[in-house]
Amino acid sequence: MFEGQIRPYVTTENQAKQFYTIAEKSFQYGSPWTFQQYEDLLVDPDMLFYVAEQDHEIVGYIGGKVVLDEAEIYTIAVRRENQKHSIARQLLEAFKEACRINQADVLFLEVRQSNTPARRFYEKNGFDIIGIRGGYYTFPKEDAIMMKCELRKKEENEEQANLGDRNEL
């Protein structure tokens, strides 16, 4: 069981090296982003990152962006030695809640077609397959499975629409 904390990442923390190292060691084909990409994205005020921290050390993270009523997860990673302790699930839940607070109704992501454990994880956590992006990944070349998660229940969306209708009268 994870005995750390999940918290928002602050852009002034300067932890690009730690993020890159986690990605390099946890992804099957190494980090999908360069160190420079981490440096750039971790200071971007439009990005939303959460970290899992244990003993004052980052052991996992999730990051993405909210634009209007949609959100997208760009990356999620947990150190290999910290996997299987529900850290990814807790990171995902924190990210989903932040998306809801920022008025997102849906959350999207892409995952390697061959990454069956990740696909199962996302399906268990409310994501559905909505399509395929051919040749999305380059090393090695592979298709991406596009997935979507509804963040608001249908009834909540209808209720908000009805409130909007009343306000227009």
Phi, psi and omega per residue, in radians:
M1 nan 2.480 -3.123
F2 -1.344 2.179 -3.119
E3 -1.994 0.540 3.114
G4 -1.923 -2.658 3.131
Q5 -2.319 2.643 3.004
I6 -1.855 2.252 -3.100
R7 -2.597 2.777 3.059
P8 -1.145 2.498 3.041
Y9 -1.447 2.397 3.129
V10 -1.768 2.294 -3.033
T11 -1.030 -0.362 -3.124
T12 -1.515 0.022 -3.067
E13 -1.241 -0.457 3.105
N14 1.004 0.997 -3.108
Q15 -1.969 0.430 -3.103
A16 -0.965 -0.691 -3.119
K17 -1.101 -0.726 3.141
Q18 -1.165 -0.726 3.107
F19 -1.071 -0.832 -3.114
Y20 -1.072 -0.766 -3.129
T21 -1.093 -0.752 3.110
I22 -1.061 -0.805 -3.136
A23 -1.107 -0.783 -3.101
E24 -1.038 -0.639 -3.093
K25 -1.594 -0.348 -3.044
S26 -1.737 -0.451 3.115
F27 -1.495 2.470 -3.088
Q28 -0.969 -0.666 -3.091
Y29 -1.885 0.392 -3.124
G30 1.454 -3.124 -3.079
S31 -1.082 2.296 3.085
P32 -1.321 -0.259 3.133
W33 -2.045 2.669 3.058
T34 -1.385 2.877 3.070
F35 -1.004 -0.719 -3.133
Q36 -1.096 -0.670 3.105
Q37 -1.103 -0.699 3.065
Y38 -1.097 -0.793 3.128
E39 -0.995 -0.759 -3.113
D40 -1.205 -0.796 -3.069
L41 -1.262 -0.570 -3.095
L42 -1.265 -0.226 3.067
V43 -1.884 -0.024 3.138
D44 -1.286 2.043 -3.091
P45 -1.163 -0.269 3.109
D46 -1.465 -0.206 3.136
M47 -1.502 2.685 3.127
L48 -2.184 2.011 3.129
F49 -2.151 2.491 2.970
Y50 -2.167 2.557 3.117
V51 -2.140 2.637 2.949
A52 -1.780 2.205 -3.050
E53 -2.187 2.336 3.095
Q54 -2.380 2.261 -3.102
D55 0.898 0.762 3.096
H56 1.121 0.405 3.133
E57 -2.246 2.391 3.107
I58 -1.297 2.176 3.139
V59 -1.992 -0.129 3.116
G60 -2.962 2.882 -3.137
Y61 -2.777 2.833 3.018
I62 -2.456 2.504 3.137
G63 -2.614 2.634 3.115
G64 -3.090 -2.707 -3.037
K65 -2.586 2.563 3.013
V66 -1.957 2.222 3.071
V67 -2.285 2.003 -3.088
L68 0.979 -2.061 -3.085
D69 -1.806 0.270 3.112
E70 -2.193 2.616 3.095
A71 -2.332 2.750 3.102
E72 -2.451 2.383 3.012
I73 -1.535 2.181 3.100
Y74 -1.633 -0.570 -3.067
T75 -2.775 2.587 2.994
I76 -2.619 2.329 -3.131
A77 -2.667 2.548 3.070
V78 -2.345 2.361 3.098
R79 -0.899 2.454 -3.101
R80 -0.922 -0.763 -3.095
E81 -1.229 -0.200 3.126
N82 -1.874 0.039 3.127
Q83 -1.275 2.802 -3.137
K84 1.260 0.463 3.092
H85 -2.193 0.402 3.118
S86 1.132 0.319 3.135
I87 -1.175 -0.805 -3.139
A88 -1.049 -0.719 3.127
R89 -1.100 -0.758 3.131
Q90 -1.161 -0.689 3.069
L91 -1.085 -0.780 -3.141
L92 -1.080 -0.743 3.133
E93 -1.128 -0.711 3.102
A94 -1.111 -0.724 3.138
F95 -1.151 -0.771 3.111
K96 -1.024 -0.774 -3.128
E97 -1.109 -0.723 3.092
A98 -1.094 -0.673 3.101
C99 -1.119 -0.750 3.106
R100 -1.064 -0.795 3.126
I101 -1.031 -0.610 3.127
N102 -1.528 0.295 3.022
Q103 1.242 0.377 3.065
A104 -1.386 2.413 3.110
D105 -1.705 -0.497 -3.103
V106 -2.361 2.695 -3.133
L107 -2.261 2.271 -3.114
F108 -2.019 2.794 3.002
L109 -2.829 2.884 2.989
E110 -2.130 2.560 3.116
V111 -2.477 2.541 3.113
R112 -0.972 2.407 3.135
Q113 -1.013 -0.618 -3.099
S114 -1.427 -0.115 -3.070
N115 -1.527 1.262 -3.091
T116 -1.034 -0.769 3.126
P117 -1.032 -0.728 3.134
A118 -1.166 -0.735 3.130
R119 -1.064 -0.748 3.099
R120 -1.098 -0.744 3.111
F121 -0.995 -0.863 -3.111
Y122 -1.130 -0.718 3.121
E123 -1.086 -0.706 3.096
K124 -1.128 -0.394 -3.081
N125 -1.872 0.484 2.953
G126 1.642 0.125 3.139
F127 -1.644 2.516 3.067
D128 -2.088 2.585 3.078
I129 -1.293 2.289 3.137
I130 -2.117 -0.127 3.131
G131 2.955 -3.071 -3.141
I132 -2.285 2.414 3.009
R133 -1.895 1.892 -3.095
G134 -1.149 2.292 3.061
G135 1.105 0.435 -3.084
Y136 -1.078 -0.755 -3.141
Y137 -1.593 2.526 -3.047
T138 -1.866 -0.455 -3.127
F139 -2.282 1.802 -0.278
P140 -1.284 2.860 -3.128
K141 -1.088 2.248 -3.097
E142 -2.819 2.655 3.081
D143 -1.323 2.723 3.057
A144 -1.911 2.472 2.999
I145 -1.599 2.176 3.102
M146 -1.597 2.341 -3.093
M147 -2.273 2.704 -3.088
K148 -2.422 2.472 3.089
C149 -2.235 2.208 3.057
E150 -1.347 2.149 -3.107
L151 -1.565 -0.411 3.121
R152 -2.045 2.442 3.102
K153 -1.160 2.651 -3.136
K154 -0.933 -0.720 -3.122
E155 -1.100 -0.668 3.114
E156 -1.123 -0.723 3.129
N157 -1.131 -0.733 3.118
E158 -1.148 -0.713 3.129
E159 -1.087 -0.756 3.113
Q160 -1.126 -0.687 3.118
A161 -1.118 -0.743 3.123
N162 -1.116 -0.703 3.095
L163 -1.089 -0.709 3.111
G164 -1.093 -0.707 3.105
D165 -1.080 -0.758 -3.127
R166 -1.123 -0.659 -3.118
N167 -1.200 -0.420 -3.132
E168 -1.435 -0.285 -3.111
L169 -1.302 nan nan
